[in-house]
Amino acid sequence: MDTFLLVLAALFPVVNPPGSALVFLSLTQYASVEVRRSLARRISINAFFVMTGSLLIGALVLKIYGISVPVLRVAGGLIVAVSGWKLLHEGSHKTTDDVSQNGGTTDYASQTFYPLTLPLTTGPGTIAVMISLGLSQSAYSSHGQDLKFFVAALFAAIVMAFAIYVCFAYSDRLERVLGRGGTDIAVRLSAFILFCLGVQIIWTGASDLLATLGMPRPTP
């Protein structure tokens, strides 16, 4: 139970299902309720595999390609910051010309993994957290404890994936409560937080990189 709560507490602020739901709602504003819920189901499944994959083989993949966790954070933070910056300027709706140009036939299915799952839902912050948890656990535990940790972390990932599905699938109800103007304000605030989160991830990775060079960590 302690491990489950630890993993869940580490994941929830980074994934932030309620805040990500507003971004999801903005990017799928022309989709029907049925399509949006289908997308939410696929995104939650993808997010579950991203979290468990990062926990189990994330460190191995980074080792094979010679990528460090700080570099992962800097690169991923850039993607998150750019996504937040773009959404901050677009808001919750595009112009009518964009709608007529696309013909209202956006292929949302092709966007379920990128960018809706990665990096907007389970991005570099989530991957870095899961890899760090996996590394710290494997370094200080026995095989029996590893199995218990995996089961607890797996259950936490399932709970987080379910929270993602609920928040995303019913994000349209939030729009009904807030209205078009309120939703646009909420989306822009969430986009600003997403941009700040990307900058924070970059800062953390850059600080770790400077520490490897023997330089003092910069203070925010």
C-alpha positions in Angstrom: 0.0 0.0 0.0 2.9 2.4 0.8 4.4 1.7 -2.6 1.1 2.2 -4.3 0.5 5.5 -2.7 4.1 6.6 -3.4 3.8 5.8 -7.1 0.3 7.4 -7.4 1.5 10.5 -5.6 4.5 10.8 -7.9 2.4 10.3 -11.0 -0.7 12.4 -10.4 0.8 15.9 -10.3 2.8 15.1 -13.5 0.0 13.5 -15.5 -2.7 15.8 -14.1 -5.7 14.2 -15.7 -8.2 17.1 -15.0 -5.8 19.7 -16.5 -4.9 17.4 -19.4 -8.6 16.9 -20.1 -9.0 20.6 -20.9 -6.2 20.3 -23.4 -7.7 17.2 -24.8 -11.1 18.9 -25.1 -9.5 21.8 -27.1 -7.7 19.5 -29.5 -10.9 17.4 -30.1 -13.4 20.1 -30.1 -15.0 19.1 -33.4 -15.3 15.4 -32.5 -18.6 13.9 -31.5 -19.1 12.6 -27.9 -18.8 9.0 -29.1 -15.5 9.7 -30.9 -14.1 11.6 -28.0 -14.9 8.7 -25.6 -13.3 6.2 -28.0 -10.2 8.4 -28.1 -10.2 8.6 -24.3 -10.3 4.8 -24.1 -7.4 4.4 -26.5 -5.4 7.2 -24.8 -5.8 5.7 -21.4 -4.6 2.3 -22.7 -1.6 3.9 -24.4 -0.8 5.9 -21.3 -0.9 2.6 -19.2 1.6 1.0 -21.5 3.8 4.1 -21.6 3.9 4.1 -17.8 4.5 0.4 -17.3 7.0 0.3 -20.2 9.0 3.2 -18.7 9.0 1.4 -15.4 10.1 -2.0 -16.7 12.4 -1.3 -19.7 12.9 2.4 -19.8 16.3 2.3 -18.1 17.4 -0.4 -20.4 16.4 1.5 -23.5 18.2 4.6 -22.4 21.3 2.5 -21.6 21.2 0.9 -25.1 21.1 4.3 -26.8 23.4 6.0 -24.4 20.7 8.5 -23.3 20.7 9.9 -19.8 17.7 10.8 -17.8 18.7 14.5 -17.7 18.9 14.6 -21.5 15.5 12.9 -21.7 14.1 15.6 -19.5 15.6 18.4 -21.5 14.4 17.0 -24.8 10.9 16.1 -23.5 10.6 19.4 -21.7 11.2 21.2 -25.0 8.3 19.3 -26.6 6.0 20.0 -23.7 6.9 23.7 -23.6 6.3 24.1 -27.4 3.0 22.3 -27.2 1.9 24.5 -24.3 3.0 27.6 -26.1 1.2 26.7 -29.3 -2.0 25.9 -27.4 -1.7 29.1 -25.4 -2.0 31.1 -28.5 -4.6 29.0 -30.3 -7.0 28.8 -27.3 -9.9 26.4 -27.3 -11.1 27.2 -30.8 -9.7 27.9 -34.2 -11.1 30.2 -36.8 -14.0 29.3 -39.1 -11.6 29.3 -42.0 -9.6 26.5 -40.4 -12.8 24.5 -39.9 -13.9 24.9 -43.5 -10.4 24.1 -44.8 -10.3 20.8 -42.8 -13.9 20.1 -43.8 -14.6 19.0 -40.3 -13.0 15.6 -41.0 -10.0 15.6 -38.8 -8.4 12.2 -38.4 -8.4 12.0 -34.6 -7.5 8.3 -34.6 -4.1 9.1 -36.0 -3.4 11.5 -33.1 -4.2 9.1 -30.2 -0.6 8.3 -29.5 1.1 11.5 -30.7 0.4 14.1 -29.5 -2.6 13.1 -27.4 -0.8 10.4 -25.4 2.8 11.4 -25.8 3.7 14.1 -24.8 0.5 15.8 -23.7 -0.8 13.1 -21.3 2.1 10.9 -20.3 5.1 12.9 -21.5 8.7 13.1 -20.5 7.9 14.0 -17.0 5.9 10.8 -16.5 8.6 8.7 -18.2 11.4 10.2 -16.1 9.4 9.6 -12.9 8.7 6.0 -13.8 12.3 5.4 -14.8 13.6 7.0 -11.7 11.3 4.9 -9.5 12.4 1.7 -11.3 16.1 2.6 -11.0 15.9 3.4 -7.3 13.9 0.3 -6.5 16.2 -2.1 -8.4 19.3 -0.6 -6.7 18.1 -1.1 -3.1 15.9 -4.2 -3.1 15.8 -7.9 -3.4 13.9 -10.0 -6.1 11.0 -10.5 -3.7 10.7 -6.8 -3.0 11.0 -6.1 -6.7 7.9 -8.2 -7.4 5.9 -6.5 -4.7 7.0 -3.1 -6.0 6.0 -4.0 -9.6 2.6 -5.2 -8.5 2.0 -2.0 -6.5 3.3 0.2 -9.3 1.2 -1.7 -11.9 -2.0 -1.1 -9.8 -1.1 2.6 -9.5 -0.7 2.8 -13.3 -4.1 1.1 -13.7 -5.7 3.6 -11.4 -4.1 6.5 -13.2 -5.1 5.2 -16.6 -8.7 4.9 -15.3 -8.6 8.5 -14.1 -7.3 9.6 -17.5 -10.2 7.9 -19.2 -12.9 9.4 -16.9 -11.5 12.9 -17.2 -11.1 12.7 -20.9 -14.3 10.9 -21.8 -16.5 13.4 -19.9 -14.5 16.5 -20.6 -17.4 17.8 -22.7 -19.5 18.2 -19.6 -17.0 20.6 -18.2 -17.5 22.7 -21.4 -21.2 22.8 -20.8 -20.7 24.0 -17.2 -18.0 26.6 -18.1 -19.5 27.7 -21.5 -17.4 28.6 -24.5 -15.8 31.7 -23.0 -15.0 30.0 -19.7 -13.6 26.9 -21.5 -11.3 29.1 -23.5 -10.0 30.8 -20.4 -9.6 27.4 -18.6 -7.8 26.0 -21.7 -5.4 28.9 -21.9 -4.6 28.7 -18.1 -4.0 24.9 -18.6 -1.8 25.7 -21.6 0.2 28.2 -19.6 0.7 25.6 -16.8 1.7 23.0 -19.5 4.3 25.5 -20.8 5.6 26.2 -17.3 5.8 22.4 -16.6 7.9 22.0 -19.8 10.2 24.8 -18.7 10.5 23.2 -15.2 11.4 19.8 -16.8 14.0 21.5 -18.9 15.4 23.3 -15.9 15.6 20.1 -13.8 17.4 18.3 -16.7 19.8 21.1 -17.3 20.6 21.3 -13.6 21.4 17.6 -13.5 23.6 18.0 -16.6 25.5 20.9 -15.1 26.0 18.8 -12.0 27.7 16.1 -14.0 30.2 18.7 -15.3 31.1 19.6 -11.7 29.4 23.0 -12.0 27.1 24.2 -9.2 23.4 23.7 -9.8 21.6 26.9 -10.8 19.0 28.1 -8.3 15.6 29.0 -9.7 
